[in-house]
Amino acid sequence: MAFYPAWIHHDEGTAYGVSFPDFPGTIASGDTIEMAIADAEGALVAVLEAMHDRGDELPDPTPLELVAGHEDAHDARAIVLVEARFAEPTVRVNTTIPASLVARIDREAERRGMSRSAFLTEAARAALRTTS
């Protein structure tokens, strides 16, 4: 499951507003911070589903240190991580990996509380981030 950073803004006499650095134009609001975050979760699911339906590639979340240094963070009341509850469809793949490597993958996945598939997916995402 991915978590995307979001800024929470608030001016006196207004609702709390939430915006996402990874999804410009996607906003949410609420009378309390908790309500704004709940609305942000719904807005994030909606934008992810729309992107998937169009065949757009979903972005990797921006690292928090970059979000905190962004000009839009200047007057933010908080920076939060919003869970992307959208379940992108998966595809079953068959691959050949040396048995000793599978054993190492399984041990590390278990140590992290992950399945083999989740571990390999995260490893692939990390490798692709370093080549982009």
Beta strands, then each sheet from edge to edge (+ up, - down):
strand 1: 3-9
strand 2: 16-19
strand 3: 27-30
strand 4: 78-83
sheet 1: 3+ 2- 1+ 4-
end
